[in-house]
Amino acid sequence: MKKISLVCIALFMLAQGYAQTSVFNELLQKHVTKDGIVDYKNFDDVKLKKYITYLEKTTPDNSWSENKQKAFWINAYNAYTIKLILENYPLKSIMDIKQEGKTAWKIPFANVGGETYTLDYIEHEILRKKFFDPKIHVGVNCASGSCPKISNSAFTAENVTSELTRLMNDFINDSSRNKISKEKIQISSIFDWFKSDFTKNGTIIDFLNTYSKTKISPDAKISYLKYNWTLNGK
């Protein structure tokens, strides 16, 4: 009987997780364009609060699959970033947000499973350190023009690998964010700031060539574009 009860609890929690992720998915579908432009002005903050409440009550653990954990934390990062923007809207840039001298990424406000985190901690200490996946950089979104576009779908254990791959393909081949030719590339500063993430299995050019529609010469000249921190809103 005890085993049956535990199974029932586990199945209930699983169903709750899917239901709440669906809530976030609906929000993104409604308020984010395919090009990653967010309608912050009309964003449904009531539904967002419902999803945030789920995050506050949920503690991901190692019994979850790696993909489920990764999807959960990327969604949490993006949901809390949107929450922070809405709390400070209207604004021109996430860089305008400051609390006690701390930038948006250093403010301890993201509550997950009863623990309070900064956005930086979620990205660098959880996602980057635990999963070693450079595609995380196109999953988490910094609400700015030069960021890889935010997906208008929530991440799940089932789609996180394919979605991150799609987003990386889109990002690298987006001429507004990376300018690529055979002999010369001007690429996002993300590839400079987090170079170690992208060069674990080769050079930056090796990584880019995995996704780039234009084959880049190994000796191509590399420079980095100035980052546009303008809000990714309508």
ROVOGU-83126 format. One record per residue: residue number from 1; x, y, z of N, C-alpha, C in turn. Coordinates in pm, 1 decimal, decimal comma. Layout:
# ROVOGU-83126
<NUM; <X; Y; Z>; <X; Y; Z>; <X; Y; Z>> ...
***
This chain:
# ROVOGU-83126
<1; <82,1; -120,8; 0,0>; <0,0; 0,0; 0,0>; <85,8; 126,3; 0,0>> <2; <192,2; 123,8; 81,6>; <280,9; 239,5; 90,2>; <345,9; 267,3; -45,0>> <3; <388,9; 159,0; -115,4>; <450,9; 174,3; -246,2>; <353,7; 236,5; -345,4>> <4; <228,2; 191,8; -340,4>; <126,3; 245,9; -430,8>; <106,2; 394,9; -404,3>> <5; <102,8; 432,4; -277,1>; <84,7; 573,2; -239,8>; <199,2; 658,7; -292,6>> <6; <321,6; 608,8; -277,9>; <437,6; 684,2; -325,1>; <434,8; 701,9; -476,7>> <7; <392,1; 594,7; -545,6>; <380,8; 602,3; -691,9>; <275,2; 705,6; -730,3>> <8; <162,3; 704,9; -660,2>; <55,1; 800,2; -688,2>; <101,2; 943,6; -666,7>> <9; <177,4; 967,3; -558,9>; <231,0; 1101,0; -530,8>; <326,4; 1144,2; -641,2>> <10; <413,3; 1051,3; -682,4>; <510,5; 1082,4; -787,8>; <440,5; 1117,6; -918,3>> <11; <335,3; 1039,8; -951,9>; <260,8; 1066,1; -1075,3>; <186,2; 1198,2; -1068,3>> <12; <133,4; 1230,0; -949,8>; <63,7; 1357,3; -930,5>; <158,5; 1474,7; -949,0>> <13; <277,7; 1463,7; -888,4>; <377,9; 1570,8; -899,9>; <422,6; 1586,9; -1045,1>> <14; <436,6; 1473,8; -1116,6>; <475,7; 1478,6; -1256,6>; <368,8; 1551,1; -1339,6>> <15; <242,1; 1516,8; -1313,3>; <130,9; 1580,7; -1385,2>; <126,2; 1729,7; -1355,2>> <16; <151,4; 1766,2; -1229,6>; <153,4; 1907,8; -1191,0>; <262,6; 1983,0; -1265,5>> <17; <379,2; 1920,8; -1275,1>; <491,4; 1982,5; -1345,4>; <459,0; 2009,2; -1491,3>> <18; <399,4; 1909,4; -1557,9>; <360,5; 1925,7; -1698,6>; <255,8; 2035,2; -1713,2>> <19; <158,7; 2038,1; -1619,9>; <51,3; 2137,6; -1626,0>; <106,4; 2278,8; -1612,3>> <20; <198,1; 2296,7; -1517,4>; <253,2; 2431,2; -1494,4>; <346,3; 2474,1; -1607,2>> <21; <421,1; 2379,6; -1663,8>; <504,8; 2412,9; -1779,3>; <416,2; 2453,5; -1897,0>> <22; <299,8; 2391,6; -1907,3>; <204,1; 2428,5; -2011,7>; <155,5; 2571,4; -1993,9>> <23; <140,1; 2614,3; -1869,1>; <100,9; 2752,4; -1841,2>; <207,2; 2849,1; -1894,6>> <24; <333,1; 2819,2; -1867,0>; <441,4; 2905,3; -1915,4>; <449,0; 2899,8; -2068,1>> <25; <426,9; 2782,0; -2123,5>; <428,0; 2767,2; -2268,9>; <319,6; 2854,5; -2333,3>> <26; <201,2; 2853,9; -2274,6>; <90,9; 2935,2; -2326,6>; <125,9; 3083,4; -2321,6>> <27; <189,5; 3126,2; -2215,0>; <231,8; 3266,2; -2201,8>; <330,0; 3305,0; -2312,5>> <28; <427,3; 3219,7; -2336,2>; <527,3; 3248,5; -2438,3>; <464,1; 3248,6; -2578,0>> <29; <375,4; 3153,6; -2602,7>; <306,9; 3146,6; -2732,1>; <225,2; 3272,9; -2757,3>> <30; <164,0; 3325,1; -2653,8>; <75,9; 3441,4; -2667,1>; <152,8; 3572,7; -2675,4>> <31; <262,6; 3582,6; -2601,7>; <327,4; 3713,2; -2584,2>; <466,7; 3726,0; -2646,6>> <32; <515,2; 3620,4; -2712,0>; <647,5; 3625,5; -2775,9>; <632,5; 3588,0; -2923,1>> <33; <687,3; 3670,5; -3011,2>; <679,7; 3640,5; -3154,3>; <782,5; 3533,6; -3190,7>> <34; <771,7; 3483,1; -3312,1>; <868,2; 3383,3; -3360,1>; <1008,3; 3442,1; -3370,1>> <35; <1016,5; 3574,5; -3380,6>; <1146,3; 3642,4; -3386,9>; <1199,4; 3680,5; -3249,5>> <36; <1129,6; 3638,2; -3143,5>; <1178,7; 3662,7; -3008,3>; <1148,6; 3800,4; -2952,9>> <37; <1048,6; 3868,6; -3008,3>; <1008,5; 3999,3; -2956,6>; <897,4; 3978,8; -2853,9>> <38; <915,3; 4037,7; -2735,9>; <823,6; 4013,4; -2624,4>; <727,7; 4131,3; -2606,1>> <39; <600,5; 4099,9; -2591,7>; <499,1; 4202,0; -2565,7>; <486,3; 4220,9; -2414,4>> <40; <584,5; 4290,7; -2357,1>; <585,0; 4311,5; -2212,0>; <464,8; 4393,1; -2166,5>> <41; <422,8; 4488,7; -2249,0>; <313,9; 4579,3; -2211,4>; <186,2; 4503,5; -2179,2>> <42; <157,6; 4397,8; -2256,3>; <32,4; 4323,8; -2237,8>; <53,5; 4184,8; -2177,4>> <43; <172,8; 4159,8; -2125,0>; <204,3; 4027,3; -2072,4>; <111,8; 3993,8; -1955,1>> <44; <59,5; 3872,5; -1955,3>; <-34,9; 3827,2; -1852,4>; <40,2; 3795,1; -1724,0>> <45; <50,0; 3895,3; -1635,9>; <127,9; 3875,1; -1514,1>; <56,0; 3786,7; -1412,5>> <46; <-75,8; 3771,3; -1426,6>; <-149,4; 3681,8; -1336,1>; <-109,6; 3537,0; -1362,4>> <47; <-106,6; 3499,7; -1490,6>; <-63,7; 3363,6; -1525,6>; <83,6; 3342,9; -1494,2>> <48; <163,7; 3447,4; -1514,2>; <305,7; 3435,1; -1481,4>; <323,7; 3409,0; -1331,9>> <49; <245,9; 3477,1; -1248,6>; <253,1; 3455,0; -1103,8>; <217,6; 3310,5; -1068,7>> <50; <123,6; 3252,7; -1143,9>; <86,0; 3112,7; -1121,7>; <205,9; 3020,9; -1146,9>> <51; <278,6; 3048,7; -1254,1>; <396,7; 2967,7; -1285,2>; <507,6; 2992,3; -1182,9>> <52; <525,0; 3117,2; -1143,8>; <625,8; 3150,7; -1042,4>; <596,1; 3077,3; -911,7>> <53; <467,7; 3068,1; -874,6>; <429,0; 2995,0; -752,8>; <471,0; 2849,2; -761,8>> <54; <454,7; 2790,2; -879,2>; <500,7; 2652,2; -901,7>; <652,0; 2641,7; -879,9>> <55; <728,0; 2738,0; -932,9>; <873,3; 2736,1; -915,3>; <910,7; 2746,5; -767,0>> <56; <838,9; 2832,2; -697,0>; <867,8; 2852,3; -555,1>; <847,1; 2725,4; -473,0>> <57; <755,9; 2639,9; -519,4>; <721,4; 2519,3; -442,9>; <791,7; 2393,3; -493,1>> <58; <873,1; 2408,6; -597,4>; <931,8; 2289,7; -661,3>; <1082,7; 2285,1; -642,6>> <59; <1130,7; 2173,3; -594,1>; <1273,5; 2152,9; -576,7>; <1321,8; 2044,9; -672,9>> <60; <1390,3; 2083,5; -780,6>; <1442,2; 1981,9; -872,1>; <1552,9; 1902,6; -804,3>> <61; <1560,8; 1775,3; -831,9>; <1666,4; 1695,5; -769,5>; <1724,2; 1597,2; -869,8>> <62; <1822,1; 1522,8; -824,8>; <1896,2; 1433,3; -914,2>; <1816,4; 1310,5; -957,9>> <63; <1697,7; 1291,1; -902,5>; <1612,4; 1181,8; -950,0>; <1550,4; 1217,8; -1085,0>> <64; <1548,7; 1347,5; -1117,0>; <1500,2; 1390,8; -1247,1>; <1604,9; 1359,8; -1353,0>> <65; <1560,0; 1339,7; -1475,4>; <1654,9; 1321,9; -1584,6>; <1732,4; 1451,8; -1606,5>> <66; <1849,2; 1440,9; -1668,3>; <1930,2; 1560,2; -1696,0>; <1852,2; 1659,4; -1782,1>> <67; <1780,7; 1607,9; -1882,4>; <1704,2; 1696,5; -1969,5>; <1592,4; 1768,6; -1894,8>> <68; <1529,2; 1699,0; -1802,1>; <1421,6; 1761,5; -1724,2>; <1477,6; 1872,0; -1634,7>> <69; <1591,7; 1844,9; -1571,0>; <1654,2; 1946,5; -1486,7>; <1695,6; 2068,9; -1569,4>> <70; <1756,9; 2041,4; -1683,5>; <1803,6; 2150,8; -1770,2>; <1686,3; 2237,4; -1815,9>> <71; <1579,1; 2171,7; -1862,5>; <1461,1; 2244,8; -1908,8>; <1400,1; 2327,8; -1795,7>> <72; <1391,6; 2267,9; -1677,0>; <1333,3; 2336,7; -1562,3>; <1409,7; 2464,2; -1530,0>> <73; <1542,1; 2455,3; -1522,4>; <1622,2; 2570,4; -1481,7>; <1626,7; 2678,9; -1589,3>> <74; <1624,8; 2640,7; -1716,2>; <1620,4; 2742,5; -1822,5>; <1486,4; 2815,6; -1817,4>> <75; <1378,2; 2740,5; -1802,5>; <1246,2; 2804,3; -1789,0>; <1241,5; 2897,0; -1668,6>> <76; <1297,9; 2851,6; -1557,0>; <1299,5; 2934,0; -1435,7>; <1374,8; 3064,4; -1460,0>> <77; <1491,0; 3054,4; -1524,4>; <1570,8; 3173,8; -1554,6>; <1489,4; 3271,4; -1639,5>> <78; <1426,3; 3220,8; -1743,6>; <1352,4; 3308,0; -1834,9>; <1227,3; 3366,0; -1770,1>> <79; <1158,9; 3285,2; -1690,1>; <1038,2; 3334,7; -1622,3>; <1072,5; 3446,3; -1524,5>> <80; <1181,0; 3428,2; -1449,3>; <1219,2; 3531,1; -1353,3>; <1275,4; 3655,9; -1421,7>> <81; <1338,1; 3639,2; -1536,5>; <1383,4; 3756,1; -1612,5>; <1263,1; 3837,7; -1659,2>> <82; <1161,9; 3769,3; -1711,3>; <1039,0; 3838,2; -1754,1>; <972,8; 3906,7; -1635,2>> <83; <966,5; 3838,2; -1522,0>; <907,4; 3896,0; -1400,3>; <979,4; 4024,5; -1362,2>> <84; <1111,2; 4023,9; -1367,8>; <1190,4; 4141,8; -1331,2>; <1163,9; 4257,9; -1427,0>> <85; <1153,6; 4227,1; -1555,4>; <1123,4; 4331,2; -1653,9>; <985,6; 4391,1; -1626,3>> <86; <885,6; 4306,1; -1603,1>; <749,9; 4354,4; -1578,7>; <742,4; 4442,2; -1453,9>> <87; <819,2; 4406,0; -1352,4>; <818,8; 4484,2; -1228,0>; <882,2; 4621,7; -1246,4>> <88; <962,6; 4636,4; -1350,5>; <1032,7; 4763,5; -1374,4>; <987,0; 4832,4; -1503,6>> <89; <886,1; 4775,8; -1568,0>; <838,4; 4828,3; -1696,3>; <756,8; 4956,9; -1675,9>> <90; <767,4; 5057,9; -1765,4>; <846,7; 5057,8; -1889,0>; <993,5; 5093,6; -1863,1>> <91; <1080,6; 5039,6; -1944,9>; <1223,5; 5069,6; -1939,0>; <1285,2; 5044,1; -2075,8>> <92; <1399,6; 5102,9; -2098,4>; <1465,7; 5090,4; -2228,6>; <1559,5; 4970,5; -2234,4>> <93; <1610,5; 4930,4; -2118,1>; <1709,2; 4822,6; -2115,3>; <1710,8; 4755,9; -1979,3>> <94; <1738,2; 4626,1; -1979,2>; <1755,3; 4554,0; -1853,3>; <1872,3; 4610,5; -1773,4>> <95; <1964,2; 4676,8; -1844,1>; <2079,1; 4738,0; -1777,1>; <2037,5; 4855,0; -1687,5>> <96; <1915,6; 4907,1; -1707,9>; <1865,9; 5017,6; -1625,4>; <1821,6; 4970,8; -1487,6>> <97; <1804,2; 4840,5; -1470,3>; <1755,9; 4786,5; -1343,4>; <1871,4; 4776,3; -1244,2>> <98; <1854,4; 4841,7; -1131,8>; <1955,7; 4837,4; -1024,7>; <1882,7; 4831,0; -890,6>> <99; <1931,9; 4747,6; -801,7>; <1879,8; 4741,8; -665,6>; <1996,9; 4737,2; -568,9>> <100; <2007,8; 4838,8; -487,5>; <2117,4; 4848,9; -390,8>; <2252,2; 4832,5; -459,6>> <101; <2263,8; 4893,6; -576,7>; <2389,3; 4890,4; -650,5>; <2412,9; 4763,0; -729,2>> <102; <2318,4; 4668,8; -722,2>; <2333,6; 4540,8; -792,7>; <2260,7; 4546,2; -926,8>> <103; <2322,3; 4486,5; -1029,8>; <2257,7; 4476,3; -1160,1>; <2149,4; 4368,2; -1155,5>> <104; <2071,0; 4359,5; -1263,4>; <1961,5; 4262,2; -1269,8>; <2007,8; 4120,5; -1238,8>> <105; <2129,7; 4088,5; -1282,1>; <2178,9; 3950,6; -1268,2>; <2234,5; 3920,1; -1130,2>> <106; <2253,3; 4024,0; -1049,5>; <2311,6; 4005,7; -915,5>; <2208,7; 4020,5; -803,5>> <107; <2083,1; 4048,8; -839,2>; <1978,9; 4069,5; -738,3>; <1924,2; 3933,3; -692,6>> <108; <1928,8; 3903,7; -563,2>; <1873,7; 3775,6; -514,6>; <1721,4; 3784,0; -503,2>> <109; <1650,6; 3736,4; -605,2>; <1504,2; 3747,4; -604,2>; <1434,5; 3624,4; -660,8>> <110; <1508,6; 3535,2; -726,2>; <1448,5; 3419,4; -792,6>; <1433,1; 3305,1; -692,9>> <111; <1309,6; 3279,0; -652,1>; <1283,4; 3175,9; -552,0>; <1246,3; 3044,0; -620,6>> <112; <1327,8; 2943,6; -595,9>; <1302,1; 2809,6; -650,7>; <1310,2; 2709,5; -536,7>> <113; <1199,7; 2640,0; -511,9>; <1198,2; 2539,1; -405,9>; <1230,7; 2593,9; -269,2>> <114; <1192,7; 2720,6; -245,8>; <1218,1; 2781,7; -115,0>; <1356,0; 2842,3; -98,5>> <115; <1441,5; 2828,5; -199,3>; <1574,5; 2888,8; -196,2>; <1576,4; 3010,9; -288,0>> <116; <1650,6; 3114,0; -248,6>; <1656,8; 3236,1; -327,7>; <1788,2; 3243,3; -404,5>> <117; <1777,3; 3269,6; -533,5>; <1892,6; 3272,2; -623,2>; <1899,1; 3403,8; -699,6>> <118; <2017,2; 3435,1; -750,3>; <2030,9; 3539,9; -850,7>; <2023,2; 3473,2; -987,7>> <119; <1996,8; 3552,9; -1089,6>; <1999,2; 3499,2; -1226,1>; <2138,5; 3447,7; -1260,1>> <120; <2240,4; 3520,0; -1216,3>; <2377,9; 3475,4; -1240,1>; <2403,6; 3338,3; -1180,7>> <121; <2352,5; 3316,0; -1060,6>; <2376,7; 3187,0; -995,4>; <2310,6; 3074,2; -1076,1>> <122; <2187,3; 3096,8; -1119,7>; <2118,8; 2993,3; -1197,8>; <2196,4; 2962,0; -1325,0>> <123; <2242,8; 3066,7; -1393,9>; <2313,5; 3044,6; -1520,2>; <2451,5; 2982,1; -1499,7>> <124; <2531,2; 3043,8; -1413,1>; <2672,6; 3005,9; -1406,2>; <2702,6; 2891,8; -1308,9>> <125; <2631,1; 2888,9; -1196,5>; <2660,9; 2787,9; -1095,1>; <2576,5; 2661,4; -1109,9>> <126; <2460,9; 2673,2; -1173,3>; <2376,4; 2555,1; -1192,7>; <2384,2; 2507,3; -1337,5>> <127; <2335,5; 2587,3; -1430,0>; <2326,6; 2541,6; -1569,5>; <2462,7; 2515,6; -1633,1>> <128; <2553,0; 2611,7; -1627,1>; <2682,2; 2594,0; -1694,4>; <2768,5; 2489,4; -1624,4>> <129; <2769,4; 2489,9; -1492,1>; <2857,4; 2397,9; -1419,6>; <2805,4; 2254,5; -1420,2>> <130; <2673,9; 2239,6; -1418,6>; <2617,8; 2106,2; -1405,2>; <2603,3; 2034,0; -1539,1>> <131; <2573,2; 2110,2; -1645,0>; <2537,8; 2043,9; -1769,8>; <2641,9; 2059,0; -1881,3>> <132; <2734,2; 2150,7; -1867,4>; <2847,1; 2162,4; -1962,0>; <2800,8; 2170,2; -2107,5>> <133; <2691,6; 2238,6; -2130,5>; <2634,6; 2246,8; -2264,9>; <2640,3; 2390,8; -2313,3>> <134; <2724,3; 2422,1; -2413,7>; <2734,2; 2560,4; -2460,6>; <2604,4; 2614,1; -2518,9>> <135; <2512,9; 2524,7; -2557,6>; <2385,5; 2569,6; -2613,0>; <2295,7; 2633,4; -2507,3>> <136; <2332,9; 2620,6; -2380,6>; <2259,2; 2688,0; -2273,8>; <2253,4; 2838,3; -2300,3>> <137; <2357,1; 2891,6; -2365,6>; <2363,7; 3036,0; -2390,6>; <2256,4; 3085,5; -2487,2>> <138; <2195,9; 2997,0; -2565,1>; <2083,9; 3039,1; -2648,9>; <1950,1; 3002,7; -2584,3>> <139; <1955,0; 2936,1; -2470,2>; <1833,7; 2901,1; -2396,9>; <1794,5; 3009,9; -2299,2>> <140; <1889,7; 3050,4; -2214,3>; <1862,6; 3158,5; -2119,6>; <1862,5; 3290,3; -2195,7>> <141; <1773,3; 3381,0; -2157,1>; <1757,0; 3504,3; -2233,4>; <1775,7; 3626,8; -2146,8>> <142; <1854,7; 3722,3; -2197,2>; <1886,3; 3842,8; -2119,5>; <1801,4; 3962,8; -2159,5>> <143; <1691,5; 3938,0; -2231,6>; <1592,2; 4041,9; -2262,7>; <1649,7; 4159,8; -2339,6>> <144; <1744,8; 4132,2; -2427,7>; <1811,6; 4239,9; -2501,0>; <1823,6; 4208,4; -2648,9>> <145; <1844,7; 4314,1; -2728,1>; <1847,0; 4301,8; -2872,1>; <1950,9; 4207,1; -2927,3>> <146; <2068,8; 4203,3; -2866,5>; <2176,0; 4116,7; -2917,4>; <2171,6; 3975,3; -2862,0>> <147; <2081,7; 3950,5; -2764,9>; <2069,1; 3815,3; -2711,4>; <2016,7; 3721,7; -2819,2>> <148; <2051,4; 3594,6; -2812,9>; <1980,2; 3497,7; -2895,7>; <1831,4; 3513,5; -2866,7>> <149; <1748,9; 3500,5; -2968,0>; <1605,4; 3525,7; -2948,4>; <1545,9; 3428,4; -2847,4>> <150; <1457,3; 3479,9; -2763,8>; <1388,6; 3393,9; -2668,5>; <1289,7; 3305,9; -2744,9>> <151; <1283,7; 3179,9; -2709,6>; <1190,7; 3088,3; -2774,3>; <1048,1; 3122,0; -2732,6>> <152; <952,5; 3104,6; -2823,3>; <812,4; 3125,1; -2784,7>; <746,9; 2993,2; -2743,8>> <153; <831,0; 2900,1; -2699,6>; <783,2; 2774,0; -2641,5>; <863,2; 2746,0; -2514,7>> <154; <797,0; 2688,1; -2416,1>; <868,2; 2647,9; -2294,6>; <952,1; 2523,7; -2323,1>> <155; <1059,5; 2509,1; -2248,8>; <1143,9; 2390,4; -2262,0>; <1085,6; 2276,0; -2179,5>> <156; <1098,2; 2154,7; -2232,6>; <1056,7; 2034,8; -2161,3>; <1168,2; 1931,8; -2172,9>> <157; <1156,7; 1825,9; -2094,9>; <1255,6; 1717,6; -2104,2>; <1259,7; 1660,4; -2245,4>> <158; <1143,1; 1661,4; -2311,2>; <1133,9; 1601,4; -2444,6>; <1190,2; 1690,3; -2554,4>> <159; <1178,3; 1823,3; -2537,8>; <1218,4; 1910,8; -2648,6>; <1346,1; 1990,0; -2626,1>> <160; <1403,3; 1983,2; -2505,3>; <1513,1; 2074,8; -2473,3>; <1633,4; 2058,3; -2567,1>> <161; <1666,5; 1935,7; -2604,4>; <1781,7; 1914,2; -2692,5>; <1755,0; 1970,5; -2831,5>> <162; <1640,8; 1937,8; -2887,8>; <1609,7; 1984,7; -3023,6>; <1587,3; 2134,8; -3027,1>> <163; <1525,0; 2191,5; -2923,0>; <1499,7; 2335,6; -2919,8>; <1629,7; 2414,9; -2907,2>> <164; <1720,4; 2368,7; -2821,9>; <1848,4; 2438,6; -2807,8>; <1928,4; 2431,0; -2937,3>> <165; <1922,1; 2318,1; -3004,6>; <1990,7; 2304,5; -3133,4>; <1930,0; 2398,5; -3236,3>> <166; <1796,4; 2404,7; -3240,5>; <1728,5; 2496,3; -3333,9>; <1765,0; 2641,8; -3305,8>> <167; <1764,4; 2677,7; -3178,0>; <1796,4; 2815,1; -3140,2>; <1940,9; 2851,0; -3172,8>> <168; <2032,1; 2754,9; -3155,0>; <2172,3; 2781,4; -3188,9>; <2187,9; 2797,2; -3340,1>> <169; <2121,0; 2714,3; -3416,5>; <2121,6; 2729,0; -3562,3>; <2070,5; 2866,5; -3603,3>> <170; <1957,1; 2905,7; -3546,5>; <1898,6; 3035,4; -3579,5>; <1991,7; 3150,0; -3541,0>> <171; <2051,2; 3139,0; -3422,5>; <2137,2; 3245,7; -3371,0>; <2260,8; 3264,8; -3458,0>> <172; <2329,9; 3157,6; -3485,8>; <2454,7; 3167,6; -3561,3>; <2430,1; 3215,7; -3704,5>> <173; <2317,5; 3178,5; -3760,8>; <2288,3; 3216,7; -3899,2>; <2205,0; 3344,6; -3910,7>> <174; <2184,3; 3412,2; -3797,9>; <2111,5; 3539,4; -3796,7>; <2209,6; 3652,8; -3823,3>> <175; <2199,8; 3715,3; -3940,0>; <2297,3; 3817,1; -3979,5>; <2288,6; 3944,6; -3896,4>> <176; <2181,4; 3960,3; -3819,1>; <2173,2; 4076,8; -3729,6>; <2251,3; 4053,1; -3600,4>> <177; <2287,9; 3927,6; -3575,4>; <2360,8; 3893,4; -3452,7>; <2500,9; 3838,0; -3480,2>> <178; <2521,0; 3780,5; -3597,9>; <2652,2; 3728,6; -3638,6>; <2668,5; 3749,8; -3788,8>> <179; <2779,7; 3805,5; -3826,9>; <2806,3; 3830,8; -3969,3>; <2917,3; 3735,6; -4013,4>> <180; <2878,7; 3638,9; -4095,8>; <2970,2; 3529,5; -4127,6>; <2997,7; 3521,3; -4277,4>> <181; <3125,5; 3515,0; -4310,4>; <3169,1; 3483,3; -4446,6>; <3283,3; 3383,9; -4434,7>> <182; <3331,2; 3334,1; -4546,4>; <3433,7; 3230,0; -4543,0>; <3562,0; 3277,4; -4475,7>> <183; <3604,5; 3399,0; -4505,8>; <3736,0; 3446,7; -4459,9>; <3730,6; 3545,2; -4344,6>> <184; <3609,7; 3591,2; -4309,2>; <3599,8; 3692,8; -4204,2>; <3468,5; 3675,3; -4129,5>> <185; <3475,7; 3677,2; -3997,0>; <3352,9; 3668,1; -3918,0>; <3349,7; 3776,8; -3811,0>> <186; <3233,3; 3838,1; -3796,9>; <3205,6; 3930,9; -3687,9>; <3094,5; 3865,9; -3606,7>> <187; <3128,2; 3823,4; -3488,7>; <3035,0; 3739,3; -3413,4>; <2997,8; 3801,8; -3278,9>> <188; <2892,5; 3746,6; -3220,8>; <2841,4; 3796,2; -3093,8>; <2948,5; 3792,8; -2984,4>> <189; <2942,7; 3891,8; -2897,5>; <3035,7; 3895,8; -2783,5>; <3016,5; 3777,9; -2689,5>> <190; <2902,2; 3710,5; -2699,8>; <2879,8; 3589,5; -2618,5>; <2991,0; 3488,2; -2641,5>> <191; <3038,6; 3480,3; -2766,7>; <3144,2; 3384,4; -2799,5>; <3279,4; 3426,5; -2742,6>> <192; <3290,9; 3551,3; -2705,5>; <3411,7; 3601,9; -2640,7>; <3400,7; 3587,9; -2489,3>> <193; <3288,2; 3631,2; -2432,9>; <3268,1; 3626,1; -2288,3>; <3273,9; 3483,4; -2233,8>> <194; <3222,8; 3388,1; -2310,9>; <3215,1; 3249,5; -2264,3>; <3294,6; 3156,6; -2355,6>> <195; <3407,9; 3205,8; -2399,5>; <3490,0; 3132,2; -2496,6>; <3519,9; 2989,7; -2450,6>> <196; <3545,8; 2972,6; -2322,4>; <3581,9; 2839,1; -2272,9>; <3469,0; 2738,0; -2292,6>> <197; <3343,9; 2785,5; -2293,0>; <3230,2; 2694,5; -2313,6>; <3224,6; 2643,4; -2457,5>> <198; <3268,3; 2727,9; -2550,0>; <3256,0; 2694,9; -2692,2>; <3380,6; 2628,4; -2750,5>> <199; <3486,6; 2621,1; -2672,3>; <3612,5; 2567,4; -2725,7>; <3656,5; 2439,5; -2653,6>> <200; <3565,3; 2371,3; -2590,5>; <3599,2; 2247,1; -2520,0>; <3639,5; 2136,4; -2616,4>> <201; <3583,2; 2140,6; -2737,0>; <3610,8; 2034,3; -2834,2>; <3671,2; 2088,1; -2963,3>> <202; <3736,9; 2202,6; -2954,5>; <3797,2; 2261,5; -3074,0>; <3799,7; 2412,6; -3063,8>> <203; <3810,2; 2479,2; -3176,8>; <3815,6; 2625,5; -3179,9>; <3675,1; 2684,3; -3189,3>> <204; <3668,7; 2815,4; -3174,4>; <3541,9; 2885,6; -3195,6>; <3489,5; 2857,0; -3335,8>> <205; <3578,5; 2858,6; -3433,9>; <3536,7; 2834,1; -3572,5>; <3485,5; 2691,6; -3589,7>> <206; <3547,9; 2596,5; -3522,6>; <3497,2; 2458,5; -3526,9>; <3353,3; 2453,8; -3476,7>> <207; <3328,7; 2523,9; -3366,7>; <3193,5; 2524,8; -3310,1>; <3095,6; 2590,5; -3406,9>> <208; <3132,2; 2706,2; -3458,9>; <3043,4; 2777,5; -3551,0>; <3011,3; 2693,9; -3674,2>> <209; <3111,7; 2623,6; -3724,9>; <3092,1; 2543,4; -3845,5>; <2996,3; 2425,8; -3826,6>> <210; <2972,0; 2389,9; -3702,4>; <2873,6; 2284,8; -3674,5>; <2733,5; 2330,9; -3713,2>> <211; <2711,2; 2462,8; -3707,7>; <2577,9; 2517,8; -3730,5>; <2570,1; 2614,2; -3849,5>> <212; <2682,0; 2674,2; -3886,2>; <2680,1; 2779,0; -3988,1>; <2646,9; 2725,5; -4127,0>> <213; <2559,8; 2798,4; -4197,8>; <2527,5; 2762,4; -4335,9>; <2644,2; 2795,8; -4428,8>> <214; <2726,3; 2893,3; -4388,0>; <2845,4; 2930,8; -4463,8>; <2966,9; 2864,5; -4400,2>> <215; <3039,0; 2785,2; -4477,1>; <3157,9; 2717,7; -4425,0>; <3268,5; 2819,8; -4399,8>> <216; <3317,1; 2825,5; -4277,1>; <3417,4; 2924,3; -4237,5>; <3556,1; 2862,9; -4244,8>> <217; <3648,9; 2937,3; -4302,6>; <3786,8; 2890,5; -4310,4>; <3847,4; 2883,5; -4170,6>> <218; <3929,7; 2783,3; -4141,5>; <3995,6; 2772,9; -4010,0>; <4080,7; 2895,5; -3977,7>> <219; <4125,8; 2967,3; -4082,4>; <4211,3; 3085,2; -4062,7>; <4134,3; 3216,1; -4075,0>> <220; <4003,2; 3209,5; -4070,8>; <3922,0; 3330,4; -4087,0>; <3952,2; 3432,2; -3976,8>> <221; <3946,0; 3560,3; -4014,2>; <3967,8; 3668,5; -3918,2>; <3844,1; 3680,7; -3829,4>> <222; <3866,8; 3688,0; -3697,2>; <3756,6; 3693,2; -3601,1>; <3753,4; 3828,1; -3530,3>> <223; <3636,0; 3889,5; -3525,3>; <3614,5; 4007,0; -3441,3>; <3478,4; 3993,0; -3374,8>> <224; <3455,0; 4073,7; -3271,5>; <3332,8; 4059,9; -3192,5>; <3248,8; 4186,8; -3202,1>> <225; <3119,4; 4169,2; -3219,4>; <3028,2; 4281,4; -3236,9>; <2993,8; 4346,6; -3102,9>> <226; <2968,8; 4476,2; -3109,0>; <2923,0; 4548,8; -2989,5>; <2784,4; 4497,6; -2950,3>> <227; <2764,3; 4478,2; -2823,3>; <2637,8; 4420,0; -2776,3>; <2530,6; 4526,6; -2764,5>> <228; <2412,6; 4494,8; -2814,5>; <2297,4; 4584,7; -2806,3>; <2209,7; 4544,4; -2688,2>> <229; <2206,7; 4628,3; -2585,9>; <2131,9; 4597,1; -2465,0>; <1990,7; 4655,5; -2464,0>> <230; <1944,9; 4706,8; -2578,3>; <1808,1; 4758,1; -2587,7>; <1707,7; 4646,3; -2560,9>> <231; <1601,9; 4678,2; -2487,6>; <1502,8; 4577,3; -2450,5>; <1443,9; 4507,6; -2573,4>> <232; <1427,5; 4376,7; -2562,8>; <1373,3; 4297,6; -2672,9>; <1220,3; 4299,2; -2674,1>> <233; <1163,9; 4418,2; -2658,3>; <1019,3; 4432,1; -2651,3>; <962,9; 4507,3; -2769,9>> <234; <830,4; 4505,9; -2779,8>; <762,8; 4576,1; -2888,5>; <769,9; 4726,4; -2865,1>> 
***
